[in-house]
Every structure is written in structure tokens, then in C-alpha cells.
């Protein structure tokens, strides 16, 4: 009888642990677009921005050694200073705008370092989609639509490219569909729908 009691207690404990685990999993699922708050951890951003300054001189030297255009490198560093200023005063829309200006330099740097066309096109696509996302708070749907269209136009080169590895063709095609789905979200002009599709699209691009 005593042994049976232990077994029961053990079963109750196991059930309780499972319940806690379920709550944890449910909590993780709640971190989606529709359930997440719009709060920005500015302190964390400020720390990351400041820490990157330690690496900027090294990055600058390496880019020079790769014969990347000097004016582009200096321009990137200047825009980074402006990004720091926007993060300091915690202005979301201006911070996003500065991020897109920094991202504009990445395809230039990649071409100068001989990266493959697939990677460069993915960066260009992400850049255009980021530009669209940066205008979401202002609800400028016409400009958002133009940015997404530019992303679709640049990405569509991959559909006929012979440089794309066959093992990546499925993801390349799936991402193209997701880009067009993002454009549909622009058509109905709903920020939440846009954010859900944007988040999933970026994750898919990162998986290619």
C-alpha cells in the first residue's frame, strides 16, 4: 500500500511537471505578432550599438583591403553615427529609416568582395522589405507597396538564375510566393497581417 502511495505521488508530480511544461510551450507560442507588445528594449539596442563601435575600425580596414569604394565605407560609418543618435533619443521611425540607409550599403560591399549572386539578391530583397516595414507606422501604403514591388522585382531574378543550387530551389520558390503574399497584405492595408507575413518572410529568407 505504501508503495502504491509513492507511485501515485510520483504520478501527480509528473502530471504537474507536464502541466508546467505545457504552460511554458504555450507562453512561447504567445510571442507572435498578434500577442506581442510593441515595446522596444531601447537599453539593449543602445548597448549593441555602442559595442559595435569597437569593431568598426577593424571592419573599415578589412573593407579597404578588399578594395571596396572608400567613399562607400566612409558613408556607411557616417550613417552609423546617425543611427546611434536616433537610438539615443529613442525615435522608432527615424531609427528604422537609418537602418535602411545602412542596409543600402551592404549589396555594394558584397559586390566588392565577390559574393555570389544568390546572397547579394537575398540582401537586396531584405533591404526592400525592410524599407517597407520602416514605413508601417506612418501607414504610407503607396510607398510600402512600391518597396515590396522592388523586392519582388529584384528577387525574381533568382527564378531564372542558373547559379541557384537545386537543393535551394524549393525555398527560393516558396519565398517568391511569400513575397507576393506580403504584397496582398499591403492591398488590404492591415499592419498586423503585414507584420505576420513580414516576420515569416524574413525567417524564410534567412533559411535559404
C-alpha positions, 0 to 999 in steps of 0.5 A: 500500500505504501508503495502504491502511495509513492507511485501515485505521488510520483504520478501527480508530480509528473502530471504537474511537471507536464502541466508546467511544461505545457504552460511554458510551450504555450507562453512561447507560442504567445510571442507572435505578432498578434500577442506581442507588445510593441515595446522596444528594449531601447537599453539593449539596442543602445548597448549593441550599438555602442559595442559595435563601435569597437569593431568598426575600425577593424571592419573599415580596414578589412573593407579597404583591403578588399578594395571596396569604394572608400567613399562607400565605407566612409558613408556607411560609418557616417550613417552609423553615427546617425543611427546611434543618435536616433537610438539615443533619443529613442525615435522608432521611425527615424531609427528604422529609416537609418537602418535602411540607409545602412542596409543600402550599403551592404549589396555594394560591399558584397559586390566588392568582395565577390559574393555570389549572386544568390546572397547579394539578391537575398540582401537586396530583397531584405533591404526592400522589405525592410524599407517597407516595414520602416514605413508601417507606422506612418501607414504610407501604403503607396510607398510600402507597396512600391518597396515590396514591388522592388523586392519582388522585382529584384528577387525574381531574378533568382527564378531564372538564375542558373547559379541557384543550387537545386537543393535551394530551389524549393525555398527560393520558390516558396519565398517568391510566393511569400513575397507576393503574399506580403504584397496582398497584405499591403492591398488590404492595408492591415499592419498586423497581417503585414507584420505576420507575413513580414516576420515569416518572410524574413525567417524564410529568407534567412533559411535559404 
